[in-house]
Amino acid sequence: MKRLLLVAVAFVFSTLIISAQETVQDLSKKAGKGFLLSAANADGAYTITYKIPGDKKKNEIFYETYQFDNNLKFVKNEEISEPKISAEDKPDKTVSGFYASVGGCSSFEILSMKLKFTKYSDLKTWDCRKQQYVFKKGITSEVIKPKNGNDKYYGFAAFNSTVDESLFVLAGLESRAHKDGMDFFVLGVTPELEITAKPVDVSGSQSLVYSHQLDNGDVVLVFAPQKGEPDITAYTYLKYSDKGEMKNKVIFKSPSPNLLIQDVSEDNGSVFFCATSTKSKEAYGEVFENYAASIVNPCFTEGKNKLDFKWLKKSGEKMESFHLLKFTDSKLDFATTAAISDFKSKFKTSPGDKGAEPYKGGKFTIQQFKVTPQGEYLIAGQLNDRTNLGLGNPVNTYEDVVCLHFDQAGQLKAQYGVGKLNNDKKSEIFPMVQKFVPSKDGKALYWVIMEVKGFKGYEDFFAAYAGNATYFPRYYPRIAKFDLSNSSISAFSVLGNEKFYVTKNFTPIANKADNSYVFVGSDEDYKKLWVSKYMFQ
């Protein structure tokens, strides 16, 4: 196997030298027709493993490995195999459960928010190539009427348990006590097809502001008082287990009567909300719709459902303020406000950057949330919109990069900007991957952006073999360093010179010994293996 290139590149920031090493290696034809399976660091060596095609008649699966030393010097490559776990060893299995939806596909139901429960059974089969169970076909799928069901429920959110097939459903009934209002309930479905219902612990007439399932399965809900309530800023924060047991409740004074939550993050047990608000002094329900993006109508194409579509349209209002809220257990730690008009004066760009603009209050998705060693907060994400690629239904887009810097009290210190390198439609339908990495001494942070480039065609050999042409993303790293003490940022280093790409499922290899990341990818034609090591000094 011929070794083509080994380069070391030095990038300068202030008085520090940050080095990146890159190696390019020929891939065998078999590896080029396979896919990157894993990459690992052990005993000072990096081993890159490809799943490759093998003899179908043999009861083995085949791999090809490429090994590099700690300095990315190529050592060797070899083909290896192991016994195949066959379909006989892994018989088909049936998986059953429930899911909740709203509306339906008929002209009578397409605009409905009426709640439906569906019981399903799916057949899964063992995939010898992937060596895992995959969906084979649906066996049954039927809308059920629970024994004690009430067909007057409206659906707002539905989340599956992280440990079993049970459901957490947020539903509403038209309130008898509050005109044009809803009484909210947490519902579940038992194996005996009975609904369990618990009233949501809020008082008065309320609007749903946000719902979200955390990584551990807990569900957070935020409610706002409707017009006519004594205090329209007296919001309620609730945290439930995925079994519907309430864990935390906080009645808090919202920094705005119309707080529009954009996204949520969690860190060390605390929950953070990023939100915006208009200049209106009206209640949330007068400015926006109930939030219902966490439940699906299977045939509604403009949003998750009719109510979500209305929320999306109204959430496009011109925003005046940005808010950061932090909850820990049953306490609000802070709820801050920054005027959108102030972002321009605190906007910092990477040297030589073109195309970055200050945040103007649009919708965005958080891709990384970081509490710094100094107790400050960094939030990185992308603005959201919708586009149509000619496939009939609009899809979400991920556009300008947003990076916000807050102090320990949640007050805005700076916004950092960097322009995207790929702004075409097929690139913007995929989110970037962003991460903050501490320096070796822990006093600084690096901003790692996996710039995305969209392609149309076959993602790999197996997709081509199956005739599955589609849009798919590839990524390459861009890295800059923050000086958080004076709110500045270095120029970005682009690894791979925009010629080599990392696949969407690849996670960089972290090496704690030298505080580095190793990125593994290939060229566009899968003919060359690319390995790059970046030291966060």
N, C-alpha and C positions, 0 to 999 in steps of 0.2 A: 504494500500500500504506500503510495508516494506521498511524502509530506510536502505541501506546497509553500506554506508561509508561516512564519512566526514573527510577530511584530510587537514591540512595546511602545506605547504612546504615553507621553507625559502631558498632563493638563495642569495649568498653573492657576491657583486661586489664592490671592493675598500672598503670604510667604510660604504656603504649604504646597507640596507636590503631591498630586493625586495621580496614580498610575493605573493604566489599564493595559492588559495583555490580551492579544488576540491570536488565535490559531485557526487556520483553514486546512481542512483535510479532505481528500477525495473520499466519497462514499461509494461503496460497492453497488452494483446494479440491484442486488437483492435488498440492500438497506434502502436504496432509493425507491423501491417498490413496496417497502414496508412502512413502518411508522415508528417515531421515537417513543419508546416505552418508558424509560426511566433514566435518570442521571443522578449519580451519588458520589459523595466524597468519603473515602475511608483510607486510613493509614497513609495519608499524604498523597493519595492518587485519586483521580477523577475517572469514573467509569461510565460511559455513555452506552446505553443498550437500545438496540432496535429490534422490534419484532419483524421477522422476515418471512417470506413465503417458504414453505417446505414441501416435502413429498406428501401428498394427500393420502397415500396408501400406508404411510408409516404412522404409528401411534405415538408421535412425538410432536412437540412444538419447537420451533427453531428461532434462535436469536443471533445477532451479531453484536459484539462489544468492541468499543474503541476506548483505549486507556491512555490517559495523559498524567504526567507527574504534576506536582504542586505548582510548577512554573509553566504549565500547559505544554510541556515538551511531549510530543507524541511518543508513546512507548510501544504499543502493539494493538492489533485487532485480531479477533478470532470468532469463529462460529461455534456456538454451543447449542445444546438441545436438552430437553427434559421431558419426562413422560407426560403425555397429554391426558388431562382429565376429560374423559369422553362423555358423551350424552348418556351412555349406559350407566356410568358412575353417578351421573347427576340427572335423574329423571325429571320430566316436566312437573311443575308444581302450580297450584292454583292460589291466587292471592285475592282476598275479598275485603271490602270495606265500604265506606260511605263518602260521598262528597256533597256539598251544598252549592246551589247555583240560584240564579234568578231568571225570571222570564222564560223564553223559549223561542222556537224557530218559526212559529206560525205568525201570521199578520196580527192575530189577537194578542200575542204574548211578547212580541219583539220589544215593545216599549214598557213591559211590565217589570216591576221590582218585587213581585210576589215570590216568596221563598219556596224552593223545591229541594227535596232530598232525593238522592239517587243511590241505590245499592248496586254495587258492581262486583263482578268476578272476572279476573284476568288470568289467562294462561301464560306462564313464563317458561321459557325453554333455555337449556344450557347452550351458550355460544362457544364453540371450541376455539374459535379464533380469538375472541375477546377474553375467554376463560372466565365468564360470568353469566349470570342469568339475565335474559333480556325479554322484553315483551314479545309475545308471539301472536296472540289474538285476544279480543274480548269475548268472554263466554256469555255473560249476561250483563245487562245494564237496564235497570228499570226504575222509573220514578215511583217512590213509595209514599204512602200516606201512613204516617205513624198512628198507632192505635189511639193515642190521645192528641193527635195533631190538630192544628188550627190553621186553616188555609188563608187566614187573614194576615199572617206574618209577612213582613217585608224584610228582605235580606240586605245587610250592610257590610258584613265581613265574614270570612270563613277561613279557618286555619286547621291543618291537620296536626295531631299530636306528634311529637318527636320520638315517642317510644312505642306507640301502637296505632291502630287504625281509627281511633276516636276523633271526634270533631269538636272544635270550639267555634260556635256561630254567634255572631252579634245580629240580633233581629229587632224589629220594631213593630208595634201595633199602634194604629191610630188612637190617639189619646182621647178619652172621654172627659178628662179634667182640663185639658189644655187645647184650645181651638187651634187647628192646623198643626198640632204638635204630635210627637211620637213618644210612646213609652218604650224604653229599650230593655231588652232581655238578653241574657247569655243562655244559649241553647246547646244541648247535646242530644245524641241519638244513642240509645242503648242497643245491645245485640237483640233484645226482644222487640225492637222497633217502637220504642216509646220515647217521646220527647221529654227531656229534663229542662226546666225553665227556671232561671233565677233573675229577678229584677236587677237591672244595673243600679248601683248605689249612687244615684244622682237625684237631686230634688228640683222640682219645678219643671218648666218646659226647656228642653235642651236640644242643641244641634251637635251632631258628631263632627268633630274637627279632624280627628286622625285615628287610625288603627294600624297596628304593626305587630308582627311576631318577632321576638328577639331570638338570638342564636340558641339560647337554652330552652326555647319553646314557650316561654312566658309571653303573654300578650299585653301590650300597653294601649290604652284608650285615652283620648282627650275629648272632653265635652265643653261646649260654650253655652251660656244662657241665651235664650231667645229674647227678642224684643218684648218688653212688658215685664220682664223679671226685675227685681229690685236693684241688682248690680250686674250689668252685662259684662263686666270684667272678671267676675268670680268664676273662673274656669275650674274644671275638675280633672285631675290626673289619676288614672286607675291602672294598677298592674294586676293581672290575673295569671294563675298557672294555666297550662293548656287543658286542664281538667275543669276550668271554670271556677277555681277557688281564688277569692280576692286576697292579694298579698299586701298591696299598698294603696293608700288613698291620700291625695293631697288636694285640698281646695285652695287655690292660689289666685293672686291678683295678676291677671294677664297684662303685659305691657301695652296691649292694644285690645279693644273690644272685638276686632276682626283679625285675629291671629291666624294666618295661613301657614300651617306647618309644611315645610318642603321635604324634609327627610329627617331620619333619626339615626343616631349612633350610640354605641355603648362602650364604656371603658371602665374596668376595675369595679364593676357593680353599679356604676352610675349610668343614667340614661340622659342623652343630650338631644335636644330638638333644635333644628335650624328652621327659622320661620321668617315670614315677611308680613307686612300689613299695609293697607292703603291709608290715605289721609282721612278717610271717613270715620265718623264717630258712632256709626250705626253698629248694631249687634252683628255677630258673625253671620247668622242666618239671613240677614238683610243684604249682605254683600256677597256671600258665597253660598254654595249648596252644601248639603250634608256630604261628607267624604265617604265614598263607597267604591274605592278602587281595589278593595281586597276581596271581592266576590265577582264571579263571572256570569254573564249571559252568553252562552256558547255561540249565538248567532248575531250579536250586536257588533258591528265592525268599527264604529267611530270611537269606541272606548271600551272599558270593561263592561259597562252597562249604561243604561240611559242616564242614571243619576251621575255616574262618573263623567260622562260626556258633558253634562251641564256644569259640573265642578271644573272640568278642564277649561271650558270657555270662560267662566267667571274668574278663574284663577289667573287669567291673562290680563287682569286689570293692572293699571300702572301702580307700582308699589312705592311707598314713601320711606319705609323703615325696614331694617333687618334686625332680627332678634335671635339671641342664643339663650337657651334655657337648660339648666342642669338639675336633675332630680337624683337624689340618693336615698334609697329606701322610701320612707314616708316624709321626706323633707325636700322643699325647693331650695337649692343652694343659691341660685341666682337666675334672674330673667332680665337680660340687658337689651338695650335699644341703640342702634346706630343708624343715622340718617343715610339713606341711599346717596344723597347728594354729597356726603363726606367721603365716599369711596374714592372719588377721583383724586382728591388731595393726598390720599394715603396709598396710591397705586404705585407699585414698584415693578419694573420689568427687568428681565434678564438682559445683560449687555448684548447689543447687536440684534435683539429680538425685534421682529416685525409682526404686526397683526394682532397683538394682545390689546384688549380694551378693559376698562374698569367695569366692575359688576354694576348692572343697572336695575337689578331687582327681579330678574326673570326666574323661571322654575329651573331647578337643578337637582342632580342626583349626587349624593356623597359617595366617593370611591375610597377615601381614606380619612380616618379621624385619628389624631395623635395628641396625647398629652405629653408635653416635653418634660425633660428632667427638671426644668425650672417651674413646672406646674402651669405652663401656658398651653394654648390650644391651637392646633393647625388643622384646617379642614380643606380637603381637596376634592373637587368633583367636576362635573360638566353641566353646562346649560342643556335643557331639554326642549325638543320641539317634535313635530310630526312631519313625515314626508311620505310620498307615494312613489314606489319604484316600478309602477306599472303592473303590480301583482293584484290589483283590485282593492286591497285593504291598506290603509295608512299604517306606518310603523313608527316607533319612537326613534328619535335621532339624538345623538350626543355631540354637542357642538363646542362652544368656547370653554376653555379650561378655567376653572375658578379655584383659587387658593387663598384662604382667609386666615389671618393670624390674630388671635385674641390673647389678652393678658390673663393673669390668674383670676381676676374678677369677672372675666367674660367680656371685657371692653375691647373694641376693635383697635388693633395696633397698625395693621397693614393688610393690603391685598397684593399678592404677587401674581404677575401675568406672564404667560408664554403663549405665543401663537402656535396653532396646529400646523403640521407640515402637510397633512392630507385633508382637504376639505370637500372632496367629491362625495356624492350621495352614498355610494356603496361602502365608503369608509365610515361615514358618520352614523350609519345604522348600528355600529358596534361601539360599546364603551371602551375607553382606555382603561388600563390598569395603573393605579397610582399607589405609591408607598413612600413613607418617610423612614429613613434609616439613620440611626445615631452614628456619629463618628466614633473612632476607637476610644477617645478619651471621654466621650459622652457629653462634650460641651457644644457640639454642633450637630446639625441635621442635614441629610442629603434628601433631595427630592427626586425620586425615580419615577419616570413616566414611561410606560410602555406605549409608544406611539403606534396607532393602529392604521393599517392599510387594508382596504377591502378589495377582494378579488371576486370575479364571477367565473365559475367553472367547477373543477373537481378538486376538493380539498386534499385528497390523497389518492393513492393507487386504488384502494378498495372502493372509494367513492366512484372513481372512473370505471372500475370493473362492474359496479352495480348500476352505472348510468345515472348517478345521483348528482346532477349539476345544480349548483346553488350559489348563493353569496356566502363568502366566508372570510374571516379576518386573519391577518398575520401581524406580528408585532416586532418592534425593535426598540431598544432602550435609549432614553435620553436622561441624562443625570446632571443635576446642578447642586450646589451647596448653599445653604442658608447661613448667614451671620445674623442670628436672631436678636443679638444685643443691639444692633443698629438697624434692624429690619432691612437687610439687603440680601441680594442673591447673585450668585456667580453666573457666568455664561454656561449654557448647556453643552455637554459632550454627547455626541451622537455615536453610539457604538455600532460597529458593522457598516458604517458609511452608507446606510440605507440600501445595502445590497443583500443583507442576510436577515432572516426573519425567525422569530420565535413563535411556536404554535400557541394557540389559545389556552391549552391545558397545562402548559409548562410552568413550573415554579422554579425560580432561580435557586441554585445550590448555595446555601449560606455556609460559610466557613468561619467559625468563631475565632479560630487561632489567629488569622490575619485580618479579621473583620472585613470579609470580602463577599461578593456575590459572583457566581459563575453562571453565565447565560449560555444556553445551548440552542442552536438553530441550524438553518440550512439556507442555501440560495433558493431562488424562486423555482428552479427546476429539480430540486432535491438531488443534486449531483455532488454537492460539497457540504461537508459538516463544518459548522462554525462554532467555535468556543471562545468566549471572552470573559476575562476575569477583571473585576473592578474592585479596588481597595478603598474602603471608606476610612480615610486616615484622620 
